[in-house]
Amino acid sequence: MSLDLYTPDISALAIGNPFPDRLPDAHGSAERRSPICGSRVTIDVRLGEDGRVAALGTQVRACLLGQASSTLLARHAIGRSVEELADARDALTHWLAGGGELPAWPGLDLFTPGLKLTARHPSIRLAFEAAADAAAQARQARGG
């Protein structure tokens, strides 16, 4: 069953991160690590004057699922508000736990085969957790 999760689409996402480097002038940064597999994702965020994500940087040292999830996060994070990132994190966590519908974040449907593979959930959540925390930190650093 776990092989159903490791599809060509997931593999392609794993190497498609549009922001594969750290952001040197970030307003906020957060790192999350999966205790199960040791995957680690660091997200750097710079907010624009409107309080939305203006720039993003990542450092991903993760399994295939962590890499793919990081790419989905990175592809769609620019222009999002701090609240939208927190909502995406919470919706993903809830969905993976079996408590809700597929989150609205583009592309997360690729992880549907992993719903019953709870040991894989932390890796899928890493980037979303780090991004929400980095954005909240950035807002606080900017006095908002």
Disulfide bonds with the S-S distance in Angstrom:
none
